[in-house]
Amino acid sequence: MTESISNDSVLEQLDRVLEARKGTADPESSYVASLHAKGLNKILEKVGEEATETILAAKDLEGEAADNALRNELVGETADLWFHSLVMLSHLNLSYREVLEELERRFDLSGHEEKASRQ
């Protein structure tokens, strides 16, 4: 059994792996390197594909909250979406930390206030 690690540690470790594979890994042996080699459009295609799969899994689960298989599917699809979003950020030289900082900034704002501040 593996030792449980904090969510921050998972994001930090994943960030380091993504950065390492972005620049030096062989696209033939690394999925992340292959995405970077194919370019931003391929990465965005994967983000869109995973977003669609997440939406469909959520719709399948609606009203079926006790169905563990559907819950697991939604969690898995959301993990895929987050992963590919992190690859996108990495490709654009951004970090998950910037997203967390933005979420933290919004924490004490109502959704209406936050949306109005963007216009």
C-alpha positions in Angstrom: 0.0 0.0 0.0 1.4 3.4 -0.9 1.6 6.2 1.6 -1.1 8.9 1.2 0.2 12.3 0.2 -1.4 15.7 0.5 -3.1 17.3 -2.5 -0.5 20.0 -2.6 2.2 17.4 -2.8 0.4 15.7 -5.7 0.2 18.9 -7.6 3.8 19.9 -6.8 5.0 16.4 -7.9 3.0 16.5 -11.0 4.2 20.0 -11.8 7.8 18.9 -11.6 7.1 15.8 -13.8 5.3 17.8 -16.4 8.2 20.4 -16.5 10.8 17.7 -16.8 9.0 15.8 -19.5 8.2 19.0 -21.4 11.8 19.8 -22.3 13.8 16.6 -22.2 11.7 13.4 -22.4 11.5 11.4 -25.6 8.1 11.8 -27.3 8.2 8.1 -28.2 8.3 7.1 -24.5 6.5 9.9 -22.7 2.9 10.8 -23.3 3.4 14.3 -21.9 6.4 14.9 -24.2 4.4 13.6 -27.2 1.7 16.1 -26.4 4.2 19.0 -26.2 5.8 17.8 -29.5 2.4 17.9 -31.2 1.8 21.4 -30.1 -0.8 23.5 -28.4 -3.6 22.6 -30.8 -3.3 18.9 -29.9 -3.2 19.7 -26.2 -6.3 21.9 -26.5 -8.0 19.1 -28.4 -7.3 16.8 -25.5 -8.6 19.4 -23.0 -11.8 19.7 -25.0 -12.2 15.9 -25.3 -11.7 15.4 -21.6 -14.1 18.3 -20.8 -16.8 16.7 -23.0 -16.2 13.3 -21.3 -16.5 14.9 -17.9 -19.8 16.5 -18.8 -21.2 13.3 -20.1 -20.1 11.4 -17.0 -21.7 14.0 -14.8 -25.0 13.8 -16.8 -24.9 10.0 -16.5 -24.4 10.3 -12.7 -27.2 12.8 -12.1 -29.9 11.1 -10.2 -27.8 8.0 -9.7 -25.7 9.2 -6.7 -25.5 5.8 -5.2 -24.0 4.2 -8.3 -20.3 3.8 -7.4 -19.3 2.9 -11.0 -20.7 6.2 -12.3 -19.1 8.1 -9.4 -15.8 6.6 -10.2 -16.2 7.3 -13.9 -16.8 11.0 -13.1 -13.9 11.2 -10.8 -11.6 9.6 -13.4 -12.8 11.9 -16.2 -12.3 14.9 -14.0 -8.8 13.7 -13.2 -8.1 13.4 -16.9 -9.5 16.9 -17.5 -7.3 18.4 -14.7 -4.3 16.5 -16.0 -4.6 17.8 -19.5 -5.4 21.3 -18.3 -2.1 21.1 -16.3 -0.3 20.0 -19.5 -1.8 23.0 -21.3 -0.7 25.4 -18.6 2.8 23.9 -18.6 3.0 24.2 -22.4 2.2 27.9 -22.0 4.7 28.4 -19.2 2.1 28.8 -16.6 1.7 26.9 -13.3 -1.1 25.4 -11.3 0.0 27.9 -8.6 -1.3 30.8 -10.6 -4.7 29.1 -10.8 -4.7 28.5 -7.1 -3.8 32.1 -6.5 -6.7 33.3 -8.6 -9.1 31.0 -6.8 -7.7 32.3 -3.5 -8.3 35.9 -4.7 -11.9 35.0 -5.6 -12.5 33.2 -2.3 -14.2 36.1 -0.5 -16.1 37.4 -3.5 -19.5 36.4 -4.5 -19.8 34.8 -7.9 -21.7 37.8 -9.1 -19.1 40.2 -7.9 -16.3 38.2 -9.4 -18.0 38.0 -12.8 -18.7 41.7 -12.8 -15.0 42.5 -12.0 -14.0 40.7 -15.3 -16.1 43.0 -17.5 
